[in-house]
């Protein structure tokens, strides 16, 4: 029976994450001394534990479902620029629906600044389409759009647009339904992106032997995603992102209008120069490295699933749920909290520039994070709880 490398790696990472969870739970139980305190802390911890693993179930189901859909219905002759454009538009909608599901499911535990913002937007939406003043305001806003506001020029009311449902819809259409799908459309059109069946074996080691090892396209896709993500993080997020916070702030300010209100609903607040600078560097560098190491110009391409993993990672780090995963690997997701780090970045605009929060690794210090090493991610959890008035456990 052949050994599948991807499945073996997945099971190993899951087992290590489970072992860490059991050790953490037993350590927490031993720390409690009084029976009443033990019962109370156990009940509280169980709420957050259920939230964490139900969030994981939602996120893994979403990504698994998306990859299955792509592999089944959009591979082969169906992998066309038009279909990928439609897929990206659908993803922009569904990723918001998933965040809304989390907001409803864990309403009592999520930061009130985030949930209250969504409630306010809902009220604004009803008012905008059910009152005379709201409908009049819609036409006035549409006129401003036609005059070039938001595209050719900045919006006049820049500081207040985060509280406007009209601006939320505008940026969702501009970035989520037009810019990102169109960018993917063009990359597929010029063959910068390709598709190969995820279940195909790209390499077999020890064929016919007892240790016959199959390396699938899915494993290659995941490794490709990790390389792409590190390249993007090292150049775009660690260097360009910091430049956007200094000399190019005018192009990045729009993305930082969501502060404590950050969620996937307002991840689309972007100016185009900012979006291009932070999102295209990774794929371009990856393709350039392929050519540099002997690949032909024809092989200068990236698997669409690798790019999709990277894109959804960029979106999920903005989720209103701090347990939202971004790396689709139980081991990485258990030891790193990119969502917590990025939420702190938006709330303070200081430090936490990268997607990969390497400063959360025990004994590692990060730039612009007060210059000292962290004790895993517990420091960021404490900072998050203080900033958002929440009570997430430091070790869960």
C-alpha positions as CSV (number, residue, x, y, z in Angstrom):
1,X,0.0,0.0,0.0
2,X,1.6,3.3,-1.1
3,X,2.3,6.0,1.5
4,X,0.9,9.4,0.6
5,X,3.4,12.1,1.8
6,X,0.8,14.8,2.0
7,X,-1.7,12.8,4.1
8,X,1.2,11.6,6.4
9,X,2.4,15.1,7.0
10,X,-1.2,16.3,7.7
11,X,-1.8,13.5,10.2
12,X,1.5,14.2,11.9
13,X,0.8,17.9,12.3
14,X,-2.7,17.1,13.6
15,X,-1.3,14.6,16.1
16,X,1.3,17.1,17.4
17,X,-1.3,19.8,17.7
18,X,-3.6,17.4,19.7
19,X,-0.8,16.5,22.0
20,X,0.0,20.1,22.7
21,X,-3.7,20.7,23.4
22,X,-3.9,17.9,25.9
23,X,-0.8,19.0,27.7
24,X,-2.1,22.6,27.8
25,X,-5.4,21.5,29.2
26,X,-3.8,19.3,31.9
27,X,-1.4,22.1,32.9
28,X,-4.3,24.5,33.3
29,X,-6.3,22.1,35.4
30,X,-3.4,21.6,37.8
31,X,-3.0,25.3,38.3
32,X,-6.5,25.6,39.8
33,X,-6.6,25.1,43.6
34,X,-10.2,25.8,44.8
35,X,-13.0,23.6,43.5
36,X,-15.3,26.5,42.8
37,X,-12.6,28.4,40.9
38,X,-11.8,25.2,39.0
39,X,-15.4,24.7,37.9
40,X,-15.7,28.4,36.9
41,X,-12.4,28.5,35.0
42,X,-13.1,25.1,33.3
43,X,-16.5,26.4,32.1
44,X,-15.0,29.6,30.8
45,X,-12.2,27.8,29.1
46,X,-14.5,25.3,27.5
47,X,-16.4,28.2,25.8
48,X,-13.2,29.4,24.2
49,X,-12.0,25.9,23.4
50,X,-15.3,25.2,21.6
51,X,-15.0,28.5,19.8
52,X,-11.5,27.7,18.6
53,X,-12.2,24.3,17.3
54,X,-15.5,25.1,15.8
55,X,-13.8,28.0,14.0
56,X,-11.2,25.6,12.8
57,X,-13.9,23.3,11.5
58,X,-15.6,26.1,9.6
59,X,-12.3,27.3,8.1
60,X,-11.0,23.9,7.1
61,X,-14.4,23.0,5.6
62,X,-14.4,26.2,3.6
63,X,-11.0,25.8,2.1
64,X,-11.5,22.0,1.6
65,X,-14.8,22.7,-0.1
66,X,-13.2,25.4,-2.3
67,X,-10.3,23.1,-3.4
68,X,-12.7,20.2,-4.1
69,X,-14.8,22.5,-6.2
70,X,-11.9,23.8,-8.1
71,X,-10.4,20.4,-8.7
72,X,-13.8,18.9,-9.8
73,X,-15.4,21.7,-11.8
74,X,-12.8,24.2,-12.8
75,X,-9.9,21.9,-13.9
76,X,-8.9,20.8,-17.4
77,X,-10.8,22.7,-20.1
78,X,-12.9,24.5,-17.5
79,X,-9.9,26.3,-16.1
80,X,-10.5,29.5,-18.1
81,X,-9.9,33.1,-17.3
82,X,-13.6,33.8,-17.3
83,X,-14.3,31.0,-14.8
84,X,-11.6,32.1,-12.5
85,X,-12.9,35.7,-12.6
86,X,-16.3,34.3,-11.5
87,X,-14.7,32.1,-8.8
88,X,-12.8,35.1,-7.3
89,X,-16.0,37.1,-7.2
90,X,-17.8,34.3,-5.5
91,X,-15.0,33.9,-3.0
92,X,-15.2,37.6,-2.1
93,X,-18.9,37.1,-1.2
94,X,-18.5,33.7,0.6
95,X,-15.5,34.8,2.7
96,X,-17.7,37.6,4.1
97,X,-20.6,35.1,4.7
98,X,-18.2,32.9,6.7
99,X,-17.1,35.8,8.9
100,X,-20.8,36.7,9.4
101,X,-21.4,33.1,10.5
102,X,-18.6,33.4,13.1
103,X,-20.0,36.7,14.3
104,X,-23.4,35.1,14.9
105,X,-22.0,31.9,16.4
106,X,-19.6,33.5,18.8
107,X,-21.3,36.9,19.4
108,X,-20.8,36.9,23.2
109,X,-17.1,36.2,23.0
110,X,-16.0,38.4,20.0
111,X,-14.9,42.0,20.6
112,X,-17.9,44.3,20.9
113,X,-16.1,47.0,18.7
114,X,-16.3,44.5,15.8
115,X,-19.8,43.1,16.3
116,X,-21.3,46.6,17.1
117,X,-19.8,47.9,13.9
118,X,-21.6,45.1,11.9
119,X,-24.9,45.9,13.7
120,X,-24.4,49.6,12.9
121,X,-23.8,48.8,9.2
122,X,-27.0,46.6,9.1
123,X,-29.0,49.5,10.5
124,X,-27.4,51.9,7.9
125,X,-28.3,49.4,5.1
126,X,-31.9,49.2,6.1
127,X,-32.1,53.0,6.3
128,X,-30.3,53.5,3.0
129,X,-32.9,51.4,1.1
130,X,-36.1,52.0,3.1
131,X,-36.3,55.7,3.8
132,X,-36.6,58.7,1.5
133,X,-33.5,60.3,2.9
134,X,-31.5,57.1,2.5
135,X,-32.6,56.7,-1.2
136,X,-31.7,60.3,-1.9
137,X,-28.3,59.8,-0.3
138,X,-27.8,56.8,-2.5
139,X,-28.2,58.9,-5.6
140,X,-26.0,61.6,-4.3
141,X,-23.3,59.0,-3.5
142,X,-23.6,57.5,-6.9
143,X,-23.2,60.9,-8.5
144,X,-20.0,61.4,-6.5
145,X,-18.7,58.0,-7.8
146,X,-19.5,59.0,-11.4
147,X,-17.5,62.2,-10.8
148,X,-14.5,60.2,-9.9
149,X,-14.5,60.1,-6.1
150,X,-13.0,56.9,-4.8
151,X,-11.2,56.2,-8.2
152,X,-9.7,59.3,-9.7
153,X,-9.7,61.3,-6.4
154,X,-10.0,60.6,-2.7
155,X,-13.3,60.6,-1.0
156,X,-14.0,64.0,0.7
157,X,-15.2,62.3,3.9
158,X,-12.2,60.0,4.3
159,X,-12.2,59.8,8.1
160,X,-15.9,58.8,8.4
161,X,-16.3,56.4,5.5
162,X,-15.6,53.4,7.7
163,X,-19.0,54.0,9.3
164,X,-20.8,54.3,5.9
165,X,-22.6,51.3,4.4
166,X,-22.3,53.0,1.0
167,X,-18.5,53.1,1.2
168,X,-18.5,49.5,2.4
169,X,-20.4,48.4,-0.7
170,X,-18.3,50.6,-3.0
171,X,-15.0,49.1,-1.8
172,X,-16.4,45.6,-1.9
173,X,-17.4,46.1,-5.5
174,X,-14.2,48.0,-6.5
175,X,-11.8,45.5,-4.9
176,X,-13.7,42.3,-4.2
177,X,-15.8,42.0,-7.3
178,X,-13.7,43.9,-9.9
179,X,-10.0,44.4,-9.1
180,X,-9.1,41.0,-7.6
181,X,-11.2,38.9,-10.1
182,X,-9.8,41.0,-13.0
183,X,-6.2,40.6,-11.8
184,X,-6.7,36.8,-11.7
185,X,-8.5,36.9,-15.0
186,X,-5.4,38.6,-16.6
187,X,-2.9,36.2,-14.9
188,X,-4.8,33.2,-16.2
189,X,-5.1,34.8,-19.6
190,X,-1.3,35.3,-19.9
191,X,-0.7,31.8,-18.5
192,X,1.0,33.1,-15.3
193,X,-1.4,30.8,-13.5
194,X,-2.2,27.2,-14.4
195,X,-4.1,24.2,-13.0
196,X,-3.1,20.6,-12.5
197,X,-5.3,18.0,-10.7
198,X,-4.6,18.1,-7.0
199,X,-4.9,14.3,-6.6
200,X,-2.3,13.5,-9.2
201,X,1.1,12.1,-8.1
202,X,3.9,14.3,-9.3
203,X,6.6,12.0,-7.9
204,X,6.8,8.4,-6.7
205,X,9.8,7.3,-4.6
206,X,10.6,3.6,-4.3
207,X,8.0,2.4,-6.8
208,X,7.0,-1.2,-6.0
209,X,8.9,-1.2,-2.7
210,X,7.2,-1.4,0.8
211,X,8.1,2.2,1.4
212,X,6.6,3.4,-1.9
213,X,6.0,7.1,-1.3
214,X,3.6,9.2,-3.4
215,X,4.0,13.0,-3.5
216,X,0.7,14.5,-4.7
217,X,0.1,17.8,-6.5
218,X,-1.7,19.0,-3.4
219,X,1.4,18.7,-1.3
220,X,3.4,20.6,-4.0
221,X,0.7,23.3,-4.0
222,X,0.9,23.7,-0.2
223,X,4.7,23.9,-0.3
224,X,4.5,26.4,-3.2
225,X,2.0,28.4,-1.1
226,X,4.5,28.5,1.8
227,X,7.3,29.7,-0.4
228,X,5.0,32.3,-2.0
229,X,3.8,33.5,1.4
230,X,7.4,33.8,2.7
231,X,8.5,35.8,-0.3
232,X,5.5,38.1,-0.1
233,X,6.0,38.5,3.7
234,X,9.8,39.2,3.4
235,X,9.5,41.8,0.7
236,X,6.0,43.2,0.4
237,X,4.9,43.1,4.0
238,X,8.2,43.6,5.8
239,X,9.7,46.3,3.5
240,X,7.0,47.8,1.3
241,X,4.4,47.7,4.0
242,X,6.6,49.7,6.3
243,X,7.2,52.2,3.5
244,X,3.5,52.5,3.1
245,X,3.3,53.4,6.7
246,X,5.9,56.2,6.2
247,X,6.6,57.9,2.9
248,X,3.6,56.3,1.0
249,X,1.1,56.7,3.8
250,X,-1.4,58.5,1.6
251,X,-1.8,55.3,-0.5
252,X,-2.2,53.0,2.6
253,X,-4.4,55.2,4.8
254,X,-7.6,53.8,3.3
255,X,-6.8,50.3,4.3
256,X,-6.3,51.5,7.9
257,X,-9.6,53.2,8.2
258,X,-10.8,50.0,9.9
259,X,-9.1,50.0,13.3
260,X,-10.8,48.1,16.2
261,X,-13.7,47.5,13.8
262,X,-11.5,45.2,11.6
263,X,-13.3,42.3,10.0
264,X,-13.4,40.5,6.6
265,X,-16.2,42.9,5.7
266,X,-13.8,45.8,5.5
267,X,-10.7,44.0,4.2
268,X,-11.6,45.4,0.8
269,X,-10.8,49.0,1.9
270,X,-7.8,49.4,-0.4
271,X,-6.3,52.0,-2.9
272,X,-5.1,50.3,-6.0
273,X,-1.4,51.2,-5.6
274,X,-1.4,49.6,-2.1
275,X,-3.2,46.5,-3.4
276,X,-0.8,46.0,-6.2
277,X,2.3,46.7,-4.1
278,X,1.4,44.2,-1.3
279,X,-0.3,41.5,-3.4
280,X,1.6,41.0,-6.7
281,X,5.1,41.0,-5.3
282,X,4.9,37.4,-4.1
283,X,3.7,35.8,-7.4
284,X,6.1,37.9,-9.5
285,X,9.1,37.0,-7.3
286,X,8.1,33.3,-7.3
287,X,7.9,33.2,-11.1
288,X,11.2,35.1,-11.4
289,X,13.0,32.6,-9.1
290,X,11.7,29.7,-11.2
291,X,13.3,31.3,-14.3
292,X,16.5,32.1,-12.3
293,X,17.0,28.5,-11.3
294,X,16.7,27.2,-14.9
295,X,13.1,27.3,-15.7
296,X,11.9,28.4,-19.2
297,X,9.8,31.4,-19.7
298,X,6.9,29.0,-20.4
299,X,7.3,27.5,-16.9
300,X,7.1,30.9,-15.3
301,X,3.8,30.2,-13.7
302,X,2.1,29.4,-10.4
303,X,-0.6,26.9,-9.5
304,X,-3.9,28.7,-9.0
305,X,-4.5,26.8,-5.8
306,X,-1.2,28.1,-4.3
307,X,-2.2,31.7,-5.1
308,X,-5.7,31.1,-3.8
309,X,-4.4,29.8,-0.4
310,X,-2.2,33.0,-0.2
311,X,-5.1,35.3,-1.1
312,X,-7.5,33.7,1.4
313,X,-4.8,33.9,4.1
314,X,-4.5,37.7,3.4
315,X,-8.3,38.0,3.9
316,X,-8.7,35.8,6.9
317,X,-6.1,37.6,9.0
318,X,-8.6,40.5,9.0
319,X,-11.4,38.2,10.5
320,X,-13.3,39.4,13.6
321,X,-12.6,36.0,15.1
322,X,-9.0,35.7,16.6
323,X,-9.1,31.9,16.2
324,X,-9.5,32.2,12.4
325,X,-6.8,30.1,10.8
326,X,-4.6,31.3,7.9
327,X,-2.0,28.6,7.3
328,X,-4.2,25.4,6.9
329,X,-1.8,23.3,8.9
330,X,-2.9,22.3,12.5
331,X,0.7,22.6,13.8
332,X,1.3,26.1,12.4
333,X,-2.2,27.2,13.3
334,X,-1.8,26.1,16.9
335,X,1.5,27.9,17.5
336,X,1.0,31.1,15.6
337,X,-1.8,33.7,15.7
338,X,-1.6,35.9,12.6
339,X,-5.1,37.2,13.0
340,X,-4.3,38.5,16.5
341,X,-1.1,40.1,15.3
342,X,-2.8,41.8,12.4
343,X,-5.7,43.0,14.5
344,X,-3.1,44.7,16.8
345,X,-1.5,46.2,13.7
346,X,-4.7,47.8,12.6
347,X,-5.7,49.0,16.1
348,X,-2.3,50.6,16.8
349,X,-0.7,51.1,13.3
350,X,2.6,50.2,15.0
351,X,4.6,47.0,14.5
352,X,3.1,43.6,13.5
353,X,3.8,44.4,9.8
354,X,4.1,40.8,8.6
355,X,1.5,38.1,8.0
356,X,3.7,35.5,9.6
357,X,4.0,36.6,13.3
358,X,7.4,35.1,13.9
359,X,7.8,37.3,17.0
360,X,5.3,34.9,18.6
361,X,7.8,32.1,18.6
362,X,9.3,31.7,22.1
363,X,12.6,33.5,22.4
364,X,12.3,35.4,19.1
365,X,12.1,39.2,19.1
366,X,10.5,41.1,16.3
367,X,11.1,44.6,14.7
368,X,9.0,47.4,16.0
369,X,7.7,45.2,18.8
370,X,9.4,47.0,21.8
371,X,12.6,45.2,21.0
372,X,12.2,42.2,23.3
373,X,11.6,38.5,22.9
374,X,8.0,37.2,23.4
375,X,6.8,34.3,25.5
376,X,5.1,32.6,22.5
377,X,1.8,34.3,21.5
378,X,0.7,35.0,25.1
379,X,2.0,38.6,25.0
380,X,-0.1,39.3,21.9
381,X,-3.1,37.7,23.4
382,X,-2.8,39.9,26.5
383,X,-2.4,43.0,24.3
384,X,-5.4,41.9,22.3
385,X,-7.5,41.5,25.4
386,X,-6.5,44.9,26.7
387,X,-7.1,46.6,23.4
388,X,-10.5,45.0,22.5
389,X,-11.8,44.4,26.1
390,X,-12.0,40.6,25.6
391,X,-11.0,37.6,27.7
392,X,-9.3,35.1,25.4
393,X,-7.1,32.6,27.3
394,X,-3.4,33.2,27.0
395,X,-2.5,29.5,26.3
396,X,-5.4,28.4,24.0
